[in-house]
Amino acid sequence: MAAEGPSKAEEQLQGKAFTSPEEAVKALVEACRQNDTQGLLALFGPEGKDIVSSGDEVADKTQLSKFVEDYEAKHRLEQGTPGDRHTLCG
């Protein structure tokens, strides 16, 4: 049986896998733009709960809007360590 990537259960534990860094950034920005907490949790996995929610919905929404604003103003992917890329915004 050929491997087809992570199973749905593995994705829920680890976060969603992408075929390219650009695809991952696009999904992140879209989830932020939609204020989609569940979508962000799907991207980061359960370990990302503290990143996704501070417990203050108003502050979280403000932070997501600021990220999208900075992203739309200027963004680029930068090579980090081998296999890692960083999104620089603003």
Secondary structure in CASP SS format (residue, H / E / C, confidence):
PFRMAT SS
TARGET T0000
AUTHOR 0000-0000-0000
METHOD secondary structure of the structure
MODEL  1
M C 1.00
A C 1.00
A C 1.00
E C 1.00
G C 1.00
P C 1.00
S C 1.00
K H 1.00
A H 1.00
E H 1.00
E H 1.00
Q H 1.00
L H 1.00
Q H 1.00
G C 1.00
K C 1.00
A C 1.00
F C 1.00
T C 1.00
S C 1.00
P H 1.00
E H 1.00
E H 1.00
A H 1.00
V H 1.00
K H 1.00
A H 1.00
L H 1.00
V H 1.00
E H 1.00
A H 1.00
C H 1.00
R H 1.00
Q C 1.00
N C 1.00
D C 1.00
T H 1.00
Q H 1.00
G H 1.00
L H 1.00
L H 1.00
A H 1.00
L H 1.00
F H 1.00
G C 1.00
P H 1.00
E H 1.00
G H 1.00
K H 1.00
D H 1.00
I H 1.00
V H 1.00
S C 1.00
S C 1.00
G C 1.00
D C 1.00
E H 1.00
V H 1.00
A H 1.00
D H 1.00
K H 1.00
T H 1.00
Q H 1.00
L H 1.00
S H 1.00
K H 1.00
F H 1.00
V H 1.00
E H 1.00
D H 1.00
Y H 1.00
E H 1.00
A H 1.00
K C 1.00
H E 1.00
R E 1.00
L E 1.00
E E 1.00
Q E 1.00
G C 1.00
T C 1.00
P C 1.00
G C 1.00
D C 1.00
R E 1.00
H E 1.00
T E 1.00
L E 1.00
C E 1.00
G C 1.00
END
